[in-house]
Amino acid sequence: MPSLEVVKVANADYKPDYIPVMVITGSTFGIGQKIVEIFAKYTIGRAHIVLVGRNEAAANEIISGLPPAADGCTYEFLPCDLRLMKNVRELAKVLRDRLPKINFLIHSAGVASLEKRVETEEGIDEKMAIRYYCRFALTYELLPLLRKAKDLGEQVGVLAILGAGLSKPLLMDDLGLKKGHTGMKSMQQTVTYNDLMIGEFARREEGIAFVHAHPGFVDTFAPKPLYQKVLNIAFRPLIWLLFTTPDISAEHMLYALLDSKPGMSLRNRYGDDVGKKNYPTAEGAQEAMWAHSVKETGVVEDNL
């Protein structure tokens, strides 16, 4: 387990001789926001960072506090409601049209809820759309830009922040949980989906690191239902003891990304590689998840 000091030194040592391009969802709050801030700090503004989210005011405030962008570099915000796959596909098109490459794609957008199923107009549960389907669609649609960075000989990686090492067996007879959804099943299965996603992308795309990381318990002070707010107040001393802060978690998550070599990697809250801990091994699971994801997200394989 690398100490926080070791992690910070390793992150600060990232000084490429090219301008890295980072695209990050969930970038205006919690871990995502802190990754943006520390990456800009460590690169001394020598990076192109694209913040994706719904809160433009928060993004502008974050950008205003970053180190001045170096010559040829910039920070920018692109709005997107990631619950709808048509929005994700349009976002990817905008990015493909305006970016020369992508070095790092980070999926930090998430929702911590065990509420009942609420479907979008596309027939996908909102929570599962954020935790998984938007991640698959955006990664898939941005492969051309990731490949361009790889072909330049630069470091390239995709980081999905959710629950590496915590996967449960894939419910292959109910992909998307349209027959037997519960809040707990939704949480558990999207963790499994993220594992299978990075595994299959890594199998298909040589030379790119695909990372699934578990941040552990992070106190983000995110907006919560009333019952969760009451529990937060009641258990605040325990939360202080067991939970980490977004800035510390962000250091470990960035380390997990920068430390990973091409291929699949599962990482824990400290950024350690945990091998294939609890990785779904059912025959055909990876292939079935891929086919389901392509269909549900509406991506077109011929586009690549």
Residue frames as qw, qx, qy, qz and C-alpha x, y, z in Angstrom:
[[0.000, 0.887, 0.461, 0.000, 0.00, 0.00, 0.00],
 [0.428, 0.357, -0.037, 0.830, 1.68, 3.24, -1.10],
 [0.206, -0.545, -0.457, 0.672, 1.50, 6.02, 1.46],
 [0.246, 0.907, 0.329, -0.093, -0.22, 9.27, 0.57],
 [0.183, -0.820, 0.329, 0.431, 3.19, 10.94, 0.44],
 [0.432, -0.150, 0.766, 0.453, 4.48, 8.37, -2.06],
 [0.388, 0.625, 0.665, 0.128, 1.34, 8.77, -4.15],
 [0.089, 0.955, 0.105, -0.263, 1.67, 12.55, -4.24],
 [0.279, -0.625, 0.541, 0.490, 5.31, 12.35, -5.27],
 [0.444, 0.134, 0.806, 0.367, 4.46, 9.89, -8.05],
 [0.304, 0.800, 0.518, 0.006, 1.63, 12.08, -9.31],
 [0.052, -0.928, 0.104, 0.354, 3.79, 15.19, -9.20],
 [0.428, -0.387, 0.650, 0.494, 6.45, 13.38, -11.24],
 [0.550, 0.530, 0.618, 0.188, 4.08, 13.17, -14.21],
 [0.028, 0.779, -0.154, -0.607, 5.72, 15.69, -16.53],
 [0.749, 0.342, 0.502, 0.264, 5.32, 14.51, -20.14],
 [0.266, -0.304, 0.330, 0.853, 7.03, 16.27, -23.02],
 [0.070, -0.363, -0.648, -0.666, 3.65, 16.61, -24.74],
 [0.355, -0.137, 0.233, -0.895, 0.43, 18.35, -23.73],
 [0.005, 0.198, 0.978, -0.072, -1.93, 15.72, -22.24],
 [0.434, -0.221, -0.263, -0.833, -5.65, 15.94, -22.92],
 [0.000, 0.143, 0.907, -0.396, -8.00, 14.84, -20.14],
 [0.472, -0.317, -0.366, -0.736, -11.77, 14.44, -20.40],
 [0.139, -0.053, -0.858, 0.491, -13.52, 13.88, -17.07],
 [0.438, -0.537, -0.494, -0.525, -17.17, 13.42, -16.09],
 [0.646, -0.659, -0.370, 0.113, -18.44, 14.22, -12.61],
 [0.589, 0.250, -0.146, 0.755, -15.90, 17.02, -12.70],
 [0.109, -0.625, 0.006, -0.773, -17.75, 19.70, -10.75],
 [0.683, -0.564, 0.149, -0.440, -18.03, 17.88, -7.44],
 [0.911, -0.335, 0.236, -0.055, -16.26, 15.46, -5.13],
 [0.746, -0.248, 0.461, 0.411, -13.48, 13.23, -6.41],
 [0.593, 0.576, 0.383, 0.412, -13.83, 14.43, -10.00],
 [0.014, 0.986, 0.003, 0.165, -13.39, 18.06, -9.04],
 [0.541, -0.739, 0.368, 0.163, -10.32, 17.27, -6.97],
 [0.781, 0.079, 0.452, 0.424, -8.75, 15.24, -9.79],
 [0.398, 0.819, 0.209, 0.357, -9.15, 18.25, -12.07],
 [0.221, -0.960, 0.146, -0.094, -7.53, 20.52, -9.50],
 [0.657, -0.555, 0.451, 0.241, -4.55, 18.31, -8.67],
 [0.753, 0.301, 0.420, 0.407, -3.89, 17.36, -12.30],
 [0.273, 0.902, 0.090, 0.322, -3.81, 21.04, -13.27],
 [0.411, -0.870, 0.274, 0.003, -1.53, 21.72, -10.31],
 [0.771, -0.306, 0.476, 0.294, 0.92, 18.92, -11.03],
 [0.650, 0.429, 0.405, 0.479, 1.12, 19.75, -14.74],
 [0.234, -0.454, -0.039, 0.859, 1.48, 23.46, -13.86],
 [0.420, 0.659, 0.155, -0.605, -1.29, 24.31, -16.28],
 [0.159, 0.450, -0.712, -0.516, 0.35, 22.45, -19.12],
 [0.207, 0.204, 0.957, 0.005, -2.70, 20.37, -19.99],
 [0.395, -0.127, -0.369, -0.831, -5.97, 20.51, -21.86],
 [0.068, 0.170, 0.897, -0.402, -8.74, 19.54, -19.44],
 [0.386, -0.258, -0.467, -0.753, -12.37, 19.13, -20.49],
 [0.208, 0.060, 0.746, -0.630, -14.83, 19.17, -17.60],
 [0.356, -0.242, -0.704, -0.565, -18.11, 17.40, -18.37],
 [0.064, -0.298, -0.789, 0.534, -21.22, 17.86, -16.26],
 [0.019, -0.723, -0.631, -0.281, -24.47, 19.76, -15.76],
 [0.322, -0.864, -0.239, 0.303, -23.38, 22.57, -13.43],
 [0.553, 0.616, 0.046, 0.560, -21.74, 25.22, -15.58],
 [0.222, -0.901, 0.128, -0.350, -21.54, 27.74, -12.73],
 [0.797, -0.531, 0.275, 0.088, -19.61, 25.26, -10.57],
 [0.840, 0.237, 0.201, 0.446, -17.33, 24.41, -13.50],
 [0.293, 0.814, -0.010, 0.502, -16.55, 28.06, -14.14],
 [0.469, -0.831, 0.223, -0.202, -15.72, 28.57, -10.47],
 [0.895, -0.250, 0.279, 0.245, -13.40, 25.54, -10.48],
 [0.700, 0.489, 0.155, 0.497, -11.68, 26.68, -13.67],
 [0.025, 0.919, -0.073, 0.386, -11.14, 30.16, -12.25],
 [0.599, -0.728, 0.323, -0.081, -9.18, 28.62, -9.36],
 [0.943, 0.090, 0.154, 0.281, -6.86, 26.49, -11.50],
 [0.448, -0.474, 0.301, 0.695, -3.28, 27.49, -12.34],
 [0.393, 0.694, -0.164, -0.581, -3.13, 29.67, -15.46],
 [0.902, 0.297, 0.306, 0.071, -3.21, 27.50, -18.57],
 [0.444, -0.435, 0.460, 0.634, 0.14, 27.39, -20.35],
 [0.317, 0.508, -0.390, -0.700, 0.55, 28.39, -23.98],
 [0.435, 0.160, -0.779, -0.422, -1.43, 26.07, -26.22],
 [0.195, -0.209, -0.922, 0.262, -3.39, 24.70, -23.27],
 [0.379, -0.317, -0.109, -0.863, -6.88, 25.35, -22.00],
 [0.116, 0.197, 0.881, -0.413, -9.57, 24.37, -19.52],
 [0.382, -0.071, -0.351, -0.852, -13.13, 24.11, -20.77],
 [0.415, 0.128, 0.748, -0.502, -16.58, 22.91, -19.77],
 [0.334, -0.037, -0.691, -0.640, -19.01, 20.92, -21.88],
 [0.568, -0.077, 0.436, -0.694, -22.55, 20.42, -20.55],
 [0.495, 0.057, -0.792, -0.352, -24.12, 16.98, -20.74],
 [0.732, -0.243, 0.345, -0.535, -26.92, 15.13, -18.98],
 [0.111, 0.382, -0.910, -0.116, -25.33, 11.70, -18.88],
 [0.554, 0.112, 0.710, -0.420, -28.59, 9.94, -18.10],
 [0.739, 0.573, 0.195, -0.297, -29.50, 9.96, -21.79],
 [0.721, -0.097, 0.506, 0.463, -27.38, 8.04, -24.26],
 [0.470, 0.745, 0.324, 0.345, -28.34, 10.35, -27.12],
 [0.147, -0.980, 0.129, -0.027, -26.71, 13.16, -25.14],
 [0.660, -0.506, 0.472, 0.291, -23.59, 11.08, -24.57],
 [0.700, 0.312, 0.486, 0.421, -23.30, 10.25, -28.26],
 [0.254, 0.917, 0.159, 0.265, -23.68, 13.93, -29.15],
 [0.408, -0.862, 0.279, 0.116, -21.05, 14.90, -26.57],
 [0.741, -0.201, 0.511, 0.387, -18.67, 12.37, -28.08],
 [0.566, 0.630, 0.371, 0.382, -19.27, 13.80, -31.56],
 [0.030, -0.992, 0.044, -0.112, -18.46, 17.30, -30.30],
 [0.575, -0.667, 0.427, 0.207, -15.27, 16.01, -28.70],
 [0.759, 0.125, 0.502, 0.396, -14.23, 14.10, -31.82],
 [0.416, 0.811, 0.263, 0.317, -14.71, 17.25, -33.89],
 [0.055, -0.965, 0.125, -0.224, -12.69, 19.55, -31.65],
 [0.591, -0.665, 0.451, 0.069, -9.97, 17.47, -29.98],
 [0.452, 0.614, -0.623, -0.174, -6.85, 16.09, -31.68],
 [0.546, 0.094, -0.814, 0.174, -6.55, 13.21, -29.19],
 [0.643, -0.647, 0.074, -0.403, -7.43, 12.10, -25.66],
 [0.312, 0.421, -0.787, 0.326, -4.82, 10.82, -23.23],
 [0.038, -0.085, -0.858, 0.505, -7.02, 10.30, -20.20],
 [0.489, -0.368, -0.413, -0.675, -10.76, 9.62, -20.03],
 [0.070, 0.028, -0.801, 0.594, -12.06, 9.55, -16.47],
 [0.474, -0.475, -0.567, -0.478, -15.54, 8.41, -15.47],
 [0.153, 0.030, -0.652, 0.742, -16.20, 9.99, -12.07],
 [0.506, -0.193, -0.080, -0.837, -19.90, 10.82, -12.42],
 [0.301, -0.125, -0.939, 0.109, -21.96, 8.64, -10.11],
 [0.523, -0.455, -0.056, -0.718, -24.98, 8.43, -7.89],
 [0.135, 0.091, -0.898, 0.408, -25.14, 6.87, -4.43],
 [0.589, -0.045, 0.140, -0.795, -28.74, 5.76, -4.17],
 [0.097, 0.042, 0.994, -0.017, -30.68, 2.60, -3.47],
 [0.487, 0.308, 0.229, -0.785, -33.97, 4.07, -4.66],
 [0.706, 0.338, 0.615, -0.092, -36.44, 2.21, -6.86],
 [0.472, 0.153, 0.586, 0.641, -36.08, 2.02, -10.63],
 [0.260, 0.790, 0.170, -0.529, -36.74, 5.25, -12.53],
 [0.679, 0.251, 0.520, 0.452, -36.49, 4.83, -16.28],
 [0.028, -0.446, 0.245, 0.860, -35.30, 7.44, -18.73],
 [0.648, 0.514, 0.018, -0.562, -37.14, 8.00, -22.00],
 [0.447, 0.503, -0.706, -0.222, -34.68, 5.47, -23.48],
 [0.913, -0.180, -0.272, -0.247, -35.82, 2.72, -21.10],
 [0.626, 0.194, -0.565, 0.500, -32.68, 2.67, -18.94],
 [0.548, -0.723, -0.364, 0.209, -32.73, 3.09, -15.17],
 [0.094, 0.960, -0.116, 0.239, -31.35, 6.55, -14.37],
 [0.557, -0.717, 0.419, 0.031, -28.90, 5.29, -11.75],
 [0.829, -0.006, 0.477, 0.292, -27.58, 2.56, -14.01],
 [0.530, 0.791, 0.143, 0.269, -27.25, 5.04, -16.85],
 [0.080, -0.934, 0.304, -0.170, -24.91, 7.17, -14.74],
 [0.649, -0.546, 0.530, 0.013, -23.01, 4.31, -13.11],
 [0.650, -0.094, 0.691, 0.302, -22.46, 2.31, -16.25],
 [0.618, 0.575, 0.507, 0.175, -24.16, 2.92, -19.60],
 [0.200, 0.976, -0.066, -0.046, -22.87, 6.46, -20.15],
 [0.422, -0.665, 0.569, 0.238, -19.38, 5.18, -19.35],
 [0.669, 0.118, 0.678, 0.281, -19.56, 2.46, -21.97],
 [0.479, 0.794, 0.358, 0.106, -21.02, 4.78, -24.61],
 [0.007, 0.972, -0.205, -0.116, -18.51, 7.58, -24.04],
 [0.509, -0.489, 0.649, 0.286, -15.52, 5.24, -23.99],
 [0.662, 0.317, 0.641, 0.225, -16.71, 3.47, -27.12],
 [0.392, 0.877, 0.263, 0.091, -17.39, 6.68, -29.05],
 [0.070, -0.949, 0.298, 0.076, -14.07, 8.24, -28.04],
 [0.878, -0.151, 0.358, 0.281, -11.87, 5.29, -28.99],
 [0.644, 0.640, 0.112, 0.404, -10.65, 7.09, -32.14],
 [0.017, -0.911, 0.225, -0.346, -9.19, 9.90, -30.01],
 [0.730, -0.562, 0.388, -0.010, -7.67, 7.50, -27.50],
 [0.891, 0.191, 0.277, 0.305, -6.07, 5.59, -30.37],
 [0.413, 0.835, -0.055, 0.359, -4.59, 8.80, -31.77],
 [0.333, -0.834, 0.393, -0.196, -2.77, 9.48, -28.50],
 [0.871, -0.234, 0.421, 0.094, -1.59, 5.87, -28.41],
 [0.791, 0.496, 0.182, 0.308, -0.30, 6.09, -31.98],
 [0.157, 0.906, -0.225, 0.324, 1.74, 9.14, -30.97],
 [0.646, 0.148, -0.603, 0.444, 3.50, 6.99, -28.39],
 [0.192, -0.467, 0.322, -0.801, 1.88, 8.84, -25.48],
 [0.025, 0.092, 0.899, -0.427, 0.43, 7.48, -22.25],
 [0.483, -0.198, -0.378, -0.764, -3.26, 6.66, -22.62],
 [0.108, -0.109, -0.923, 0.352, -5.73, 5.46, -20.02],
 [0.484, -0.446, -0.370, -0.656, -9.41, 5.15, -19.16],
 [0.094, 0.052, -0.783, 0.613, -10.41, 5.23, -15.49],
 [0.528, -0.480, -0.481, -0.508, -13.82, 4.10, -14.21],
 [0.013, -0.250, 0.656, -0.713, -14.31, 5.01, -10.56],
 [0.707, -0.306, -0.247, -0.588, -16.85, 2.79, -8.80],
 [0.765, -0.443, 0.339, -0.321, -16.22, -0.52, -7.05],
 [0.608, 0.458, -0.648, -0.012, -13.33, -2.62, -8.34],
 [0.180, 0.227, -0.882, 0.371, -12.92, -5.83, -6.35],
 [0.381, 0.086, 0.603, -0.695, -16.55, -5.86, -5.23],
 [0.494, 0.131, -0.537, -0.671, -18.21, -7.52, -8.23],
 [0.658, 0.026, 0.643, -0.391, -21.01, -10.05, -7.85],
 [0.405, 0.132, 0.835, 0.349, -21.91, -12.76, -10.41],
 [0.208, 0.132, -0.333, -0.910, -23.46, -11.29, -13.54],
 [0.535, 0.355, 0.641, -0.420, -27.23, -11.79, -13.81],
 [0.109, -0.160, 0.692, 0.695, -27.06, -12.83, -17.45],
 [0.042, 0.487, 0.843, 0.225, -30.81, -13.50, -17.70],
 [0.077, -0.902, -0.419, 0.074, -31.65, -9.92, -16.68],
 [0.490, 0.011, 0.070, 0.869, -29.06, -7.55, -18.11],
 [0.071, -0.383, -0.163, -0.906, -30.18, -4.01, -17.31],
 [0.011, -0.209, -0.793, 0.572, -32.40, -5.34, -14.49],
 [0.370, -0.084, -0.279, -0.882, -35.62, -4.73, -16.38],
 [0.654, -0.273, -0.647, -0.282, -37.27, -7.77, -14.80],
 [0.724, -0.512, -0.427, 0.180, -36.01, -7.75, -11.22],
 [0.283, 0.581, -0.222, 0.730, -34.63, -4.35, -10.27],
 [0.551, -0.763, -0.292, 0.171, -33.85, -3.38, -6.69],
 [0.000, -0.969, 0.231, -0.087, -31.64, -0.56, -5.48],
 [0.591, -0.569, 0.560, 0.118, -29.08, -2.99, -4.08],
 [0.800, 0.246, 0.488, 0.247, -29.04, -5.12, -7.23],
 [0.421, 0.890, 0.072, 0.160, -28.54, -1.99, -9.29],
 [0.216, -0.881, 0.420, -0.003, -25.53, -0.97, -7.25],
 [0.697, -0.325, 0.625, 0.136, -24.00, -4.45, -7.27],
 [0.762, 0.413, 0.458, 0.199, -24.58, -5.19, -10.94],
 [0.348, 0.931, -0.062, 0.092, -23.23, -1.88, -12.20],
 [0.383, -0.722, 0.565, 0.107, -20.00, -2.66, -10.35],
 [0.731, 0.021, 0.657, 0.182, -19.90, -5.97, -12.22],
 [0.586, 0.760, 0.267, 0.084, -20.72, -4.19, -15.48],
 [0.039, 0.947, -0.312, -0.057, -17.78, -1.81, -15.01],
 [0.575, -0.430, 0.674, 0.173, -15.43, -4.76, -14.45],
 [0.704, 0.316, 0.608, 0.187, -16.60, -6.47, -17.63],
 [0.375, 0.922, 0.089, -0.035, -16.46, -3.22, -19.57],
 [0.077, -0.860, 0.487, 0.134, -12.83, -2.51, -18.82],
 [0.645, -0.213, 0.719, 0.144, -11.96, -6.16, -19.36],
 [0.677, 0.512, 0.509, 0.146, -13.46, -6.28, -22.84],
 [0.262, 0.960, -0.094, -0.035, -12.13, -2.88, -23.90],
 [0.334, -0.710, 0.599, 0.159, -8.67, -3.96, -22.75],
 [0.712, 0.051, 0.679, 0.172, -8.96, -7.17, -24.76],
 [0.574, 0.711, 0.383, 0.136, -9.92, -5.26, -27.89],
 [0.214, 0.953, -0.082, 0.198, -7.64, -2.21, -27.58],
 [0.836, -0.124, -0.128, 0.519, -3.95, -2.97, -27.18],
 [0.439, 0.281, -0.073, 0.850, -1.70, -0.23, -25.86],
 [0.291, -0.568, -0.028, -0.769, -4.35, 1.49, -23.73],
 [0.118, -0.006, -0.827, 0.550, -4.76, 1.15, -19.95],
 [0.518, -0.461, -0.401, -0.599, -8.31, 0.41, -18.81],
 [0.196, 0.109, -0.728, 0.648, -8.68, 0.84, -15.06],
 [0.539, -0.613, -0.418, -0.398, -11.57, 0.20, -12.67],
 [0.269, 0.232, -0.594, 0.721, -10.93, 1.66, -9.23],
 [0.487, -0.665, -0.564, -0.045, -12.76, 1.53, -5.91],
 [0.112, 0.657, -0.223, 0.711, -12.36, 4.83, -4.02],
 [0.318, -0.181, -0.762, 0.535, -13.54, 3.39, -0.71],
 [0.156, -0.803, -0.559, 0.136, -15.75, 5.48, 1.56],
 [0.313, 0.174, 0.067, 0.931, -15.49, 9.12, 0.53],
 [0.041, -0.689, -0.541, 0.480, -17.32, 11.91, 2.34],
 [0.279, 0.294, 0.418, 0.813, -18.40, 14.09, -0.58],
 [0.122, 0.419, 0.418, -0.797, -21.27, 15.85, 1.21],
 [0.056, -0.150, -0.688, -0.708, -23.29, 15.18, -1.93],
 [0.532, -0.110, 0.036, -0.839, -26.98, 16.14, -2.03],
 [0.135, -0.036, -0.987, 0.083, -28.95, 13.34, -0.37],
 [0.470, -0.535, -0.560, -0.424, -32.53, 12.37, 0.47],
 [0.405, -0.700, 0.189, -0.558, -33.74, 13.51, 3.91],
 [0.930, -0.362, 0.007, -0.059, -33.29, 10.09, 5.54],
 [0.815, 0.217, -0.157, 0.513, -29.66, 10.00, 4.44],
 [0.095, 0.681, -0.202, 0.697, -29.10, 13.50, 5.78],
 [0.684, -0.614, 0.116, -0.376, -30.46, 12.42, 9.18],
 [0.971, -0.124, -0.030, 0.204, -28.19, 9.37, 9.20],
 [0.566, 0.522, -0.187, 0.610, -25.23, 11.56, 8.25],
 [0.230, -0.722, 0.237, -0.608, -25.81, 13.77, 11.28],
 [0.861, -0.447, 0.097, -0.222, -26.30, 10.81, 13.61],
 [0.945, -0.076, 0.122, 0.295, -23.19, 9.00, 12.43],
 [0.307, 0.917, -0.190, 0.168, -20.96, 12.00, 11.71],
 [0.403, -0.726, 0.557, -0.016, -18.26, 10.95, 14.26],
 [0.805, -0.020, 0.579, 0.128, -18.09, 7.49, 12.66],
 [0.643, 0.736, 0.162, 0.139, -17.97, 9.04, 9.19],
 [0.011, 0.926, -0.372, 0.060, -15.01, 11.19, 10.23],
 [0.587, -0.492, 0.643, 0.025, -13.27, 8.03, 11.44],
 [0.727, 0.115, 0.663, 0.139, -13.95, 5.70, 8.51],
 [0.571, 0.762, 0.290, 0.097, -14.33, 7.98, 5.51],
 [0.530, -0.155, 0.188, 0.812, -11.63, 9.76, 3.55],
 [0.174, 0.733, 0.116, -0.648, -11.89, 13.19, 1.93],
 [0.727, 0.657, 0.197, -0.029, -12.29, 13.83, -1.80],
 [0.212, 0.884, -0.416, -0.034, -8.87, 15.46, -2.13],
 [0.404, -0.469, 0.785, -0.004, -7.09, 12.44, -0.63],
 [0.756, 0.265, 0.594, -0.070, -9.16, 9.99, -2.66],
 [0.561, 0.818, -0.029, -0.128, -8.44, 11.97, -5.82],
 [0.049, -0.746, 0.657, 0.094, -4.70, 11.57, -5.27],
 [0.528, -0.160, 0.834, -0.017, -5.09, 7.79, -5.03],
 [0.701, 0.541, 0.443, -0.137, -7.42, 7.61, -8.04],
 [0.388, 0.867, -0.275, -0.149, -5.06, 9.69, -10.19],
 [0.245, -0.568, 0.784, 0.049, -2.20, 7.47, -9.06],
 [0.702, 0.141, 0.691, -0.098, -4.21, 4.39, -10.06],
 [0.649, 0.737, 0.154, -0.113, -4.57, 5.81, -13.55],
 [0.228, 0.869, -0.437, -0.048, -1.02, 7.07, -14.04],
 [0.385, -0.497, 0.776, -0.044, 0.55, 3.94, -12.55],
 [0.820, 0.212, 0.503, -0.174, -1.39, 1.48, -14.74],
 [0.177, -0.314, 0.731, 0.580, 0.19, -0.14, -17.76],
 [0.525, 0.156, -0.448, -0.707, -1.71, -0.98, -20.97],
 [0.390, -0.133, -0.910, -0.052, -4.35, -3.64, -20.42],
 [0.559, -0.636, -0.376, -0.376, -6.88, -4.22, -17.64],
 [0.304, 0.174, -0.630, 0.693, -6.25, -3.14, -14.07],
 [0.520, -0.701, -0.435, -0.223, -8.41, -3.29, -10.94],
 [0.305, 0.344, -0.429, 0.777, -7.34, -0.90, -8.20],
 [0.414, -0.596, -0.644, 0.241, -8.34, -0.39, -4.57],
 [0.149, -0.960, -0.235, 0.002, -8.80, 2.81, -2.58],
 [0.470, -0.715, 0.270, 0.441, -5.04, 3.30, -2.29],
 [0.447, 0.744, -0.365, -0.336, -4.37, 2.79, -5.98],
 [0.355, -0.366, 0.857, 0.076, -2.94, -0.70, -5.47],
 [0.574, 0.190, -0.628, -0.491, -3.49, -3.29, -8.19],
 [0.632, -0.203, 0.598, -0.448, -5.67, -6.08, -6.73],
 [0.166, -0.093, 0.938, 0.289, -5.32, -8.48, -9.63],
 [0.378, -0.217, -0.629, -0.644, -8.61, -10.03, -10.72],
 [0.065, 0.096, 0.772, -0.625, -10.23, -9.89, -7.29],
 [0.398, 0.451, 0.650, -0.465, -13.88, -10.98, -7.65],
 [0.243, 0.354, -0.466, -0.774, -13.75, -10.43, -11.42],
 [0.810, 0.213, 0.268, -0.477, -16.79, -12.09, -13.06],
 [0.141, -0.400, 0.857, 0.292, -15.71, -15.41, -14.56],
 [0.693, 0.329, 0.574, -0.286, -18.95, -16.91, -15.87],
 [0.434, 0.050, 0.690, 0.578, -18.51, -18.27, -19.39],
 [0.184, 0.561, 0.592, 0.548, -19.70, -15.76, -21.98],
 [0.213, -0.790, -0.418, 0.394, -20.30, -12.97, -19.46],
 [0.243, -0.495, 0.201, 0.810, -17.90, -10.50, -21.02],
 [0.084, 0.112, 0.696, 0.704, -19.22, -11.07, -24.53],
 [0.108, -0.654, -0.742, -0.102, -22.86, -10.92, -23.42],
 [0.221, -0.748, -0.270, 0.565, -22.30, -7.67, -21.56],
 [0.197, -0.286, 0.400, 0.848, -20.61, -6.14, -24.59],
 [0.002, -0.335, -0.761, -0.555, -23.47, -7.04, -26.96],
 [0.198, -0.745, -0.621, 0.142, -26.05, -5.78, -24.47],
 [0.269, -0.638, -0.079, 0.717, -24.17, -2.52, -23.94],
 [0.145, -0.049, 0.540, 0.828, -23.84, -1.80, -27.65],
 [0.104, -0.522, -0.756, -0.381, -27.59, -2.32, -28.09],
 [0.285, -0.754, -0.519, 0.285, -28.68, -0.31, -25.04],
 [0.277, -0.609, 0.022, 0.743, -26.43, 2.69, -25.68],
 [0.547, 0.784, 0.257, -0.141, -27.15, 2.95, -29.39],
 [0.178, -0.685, 0.521, 0.477, -23.51, 3.16, -30.43],
 [0.831, 0.524, -0.019, -0.183, -22.80, 2.17, -34.01],
 [0.784, -0.337, 0.395, 0.341, -19.89, -0.20, -34.44],
 [0.671, 0.513, 0.307, 0.440, -19.35, 0.82, -38.06],
 [0.001, 0.994, -0.019, 0.111, -18.51, 4.36, -36.85],
 [0.505, -0.722, 0.443, 0.164, -15.18, 3.05, -35.58]]
